[in-house]
Amino acid sequence: MELVRYIHLNHVRAGIVKGLKELDKYPYCGHSFILGKQKNDWQDIEYVLGFFDENISTARPQYRLFVHKGIAQGRRPDLIGGGLIRSYGG
């Protein structure tokens, strides 16, 4: 879940949206779909929400609070990188 939160908060850190309230409605990020503000056929929101509660209505505010708590973390070196070098273990 840390990676999901980190990826969704990239839009806040980059200044694309001004905060969580804007992110909740932002159509180019999975966060708004998980909250039920947008819909698509391919994103499995139940998988993510299942980490918070079996009931989607209960899980959504818990997920949002989890994301909110991640704002203060800023950039996390343990979650950035990737590509061939990172995959190789670098």
Sequence and secondary structure as in RCSB ss.txt:
>XXXX:A:sequence
MELVRYIHLNHVRAGIVKGLKELDKYPYCGHSFILGKQKNDWQDIEYVLGFFDENISTARPQYRLFVHKGIAQGR
RPDLIGGGLIRSYGG
>XXXX:A:secstr
 HHHHHHHHHHHHTTSSSSHHHHHH TTSHHHHHTTSS  SS  HHHHHTTT SSHHHHHHHHHHHHHHHGGG  
 GGG   HHHHHHT 
